[in-house]
């Protein structure tokens, strides 16, 4: 499945332990990534300084569901189970 433009759930719910430009220590779970713009699009998309974990994320209907709120809920739950 393709990411839904403007979802941004994967840039909010999970923790990211690798450095992100503007967030050198990464980000904790539930904190909006500094690179997520007002339209919930990644400012680093397609750039080499985008963290590997972000580039490697592949949208999946089981995780992302049919709408953004479902994706956020699912990713929060996964973070809690694996964090």
C-alpha positions in Angstrom: 0.0 0.0 0.0 1.1 3.6 -0.5 1.4 6.0 2.4 -1.6 8.3 2.7 -0.3 11.8 2.2 -0.8 13.9 5.3 -1.1 11.0 7.7 2.1 11.4 9.7 1.3 8.8 12.2 4.7 7.1 11.7 6.4 10.4 12.5 4.6 10.9 15.8 3.8 7.6 17.5 7.1 5.6 17.5 10.3 6.5 19.2 13.3 7.0 16.9 16.7 6.4 18.4 18.8 7.6 15.5 19.7 11.3 15.0 17.3 13.4 13.0 18.3 16.8 11.7 17.1 19.1 14.4 16.7 16.3 16.9 20.3 14.9 17.4 19.1 12.5 20.1 16.3 11.1 18.0 12.7 11.5 19.4 10.6 9.8 22.1 7.4 8.1 21.3 4.4 10.3 21.0 6.5 13.4 20.1 6.0 15.0 16.7 9.2 14.8 14.6 10.6 18.3 14.0 10.8 17.4 10.3 7.1 16.8 10.0 5.6 19.9 8.4 2.2 21.5 8.9 0.7 19.3 6.2 2.1 16.1 8.0 4.6 15.6 5.3 8.3 14.8 5.9 10.7 17.7 5.1 13.4 15.1 4.6 11.6 12.7 2.3 13.9 11.5 -0.4 17.0 13.1 1.1 20.1 11.3 2.3 19.9 12.7 5.9 16.5 11.1 6.4 17.0 8.3 9.1 17.2 4.8 7.8 14.4 3.7 10.1 12.1 6.3 8.4 13.2 5.4 4.9 12.7 1.7 5.6 9.1 2.1 6.9 6.6 0.6 4.5 3.0 1.4 4.9 0.9 -1.7 5.5 -2.9 -2.0 5.7 -2.7 -4.0 8.9 -0.7 -1.2 10.6 -2.1 1.9 8.8 -5.7 0.9 8.5 -8.1 2.9 6.4 -7.6 6.3 8.0 -5.0 8.4 9.9 -6.5 8.0 13.3 -6.4 4.2 13.0 -2.7 4.4 12.0 -1.9 6.5 15.0 -3.7 4.2 17.4 -2.1 1.1 15.9 1.4 2.6 15.9 1.0 3.8 19.5 0.0 0.2 20.5 2.9 -1.3 18.6 5.3 1.1 20.3 3.9 0.2 23.8 4.3 -3.5 23.0 7.9 -3.2 21.7 9.2 -0.2 23.7 
